[in-house]
Amino acid sequence: MRFKNSFKQWAMPLATAGLLTLGGLAKAEDNLKIGLVAALSGQSAKSGEAITRGLTIAIDEINADGGILGRQVELLRRDDESNPNKGLLAARELVQKEEVAVLFGGLDTPVSLAIVPLANRMKFPFMGVWAAGTPITKNGAEENYVFRVSAVDELVDEALVQYGIDKYGMEKPGMILINNPWGESNEKGFRKALESRNMKWAGIERVESNDTDMVPQLSRLKDSGADSLLMVANVAPSAQVVKSLDRMGWDVPIISHWGPAGGRFTELAGENGDKVHFIQTFTFVENQKGKGADVMAALKKRYPEIQDLADVTPAVGIANAYDAMHLTALAIENAGSTDGPAIRQGYYDVSRYQGLIKTYSNPFSPDQHDAIGPDDYVFTHFVDGRIVPLKQ
């Protein structure tokens, strides 16, 4: 047993727990288990669904090719409900009771930040595939067990500022940020990006996940002379920003982190949701070629409800998870075991992988635990419910 189940109180089954057995395989003691803690319910449930689909397609491919270390791979999921405490409980249960080899994280930076200290203390690999908070991987641990195939806030913020300048001639943006550690992470990144250009900002306003009227915050930014908005929030508050702007009659450019992609944004935001330009690491397109076409075909076969591009939104969750699972399989093969420190070294020993997002070359090192950089970002918006790349 890799981890002693010494904390029985953490190993209680969660009411929202789910088990996904892939490829029609019967659950067996010798399966190699992979864990996922993500939002599987609520307004961000589409993010958890997308991650699940990306992992599932990758695991189907891996199992068809003989599995990992000769063992079939089994995915165990737990719903964190976007709640850090529930995410931490789920992580402990998956690691200590289910003995997963690697734990994957979901959409929410606060949830991932709650799990990071546990991962480093217990020496189990934690792979992020969506949450972008800079401190998730740059966490200061002497032995860092947290890796990521996802965007990184400090790099995204630099890209968002430059996009605002290039696209809109932005001179004095206002920041509207979710009031949690993700918002704090991006405030630091925006300040750094703007200060490096000797640019001022109109103000910084905070919003809560359950806010339904943001006119006061937006009015202060407007009165301070904001010529654009730099927005960081998940689906519901991002949609309320758009609706509040509509009530004000303020037509202002919105340059956003990828929060709107994680759920029912267009449904909640209304017809002007397409005005929000947001960043992604990947999006499926019409007439897809290469590996993208292969993954899309596999998705349609595995999930009959997928008929067109609108049905794979958000593609970024699928792509990040798909690539991360294949990189994890290579790391475990390199390790030759499911021992945490050996897998950590196995990530460092991955030399090359032709993925969905890009071809990875030595993606991880002791000083670099993020496999995706600023050259891998693409700007998008919603068109008829589909995430479509913007021409730049």
Order of alpha helices (4+ residues) and beta strands (2+ residues): beta-beta-alpha-beta-alpha-beta-alpha-beta-beta-alpha-beta-alpha-beta-alpha-beta-alpha-beta-alpha-beta-alpha-alpha-alpha-beta-beta-beta-beta
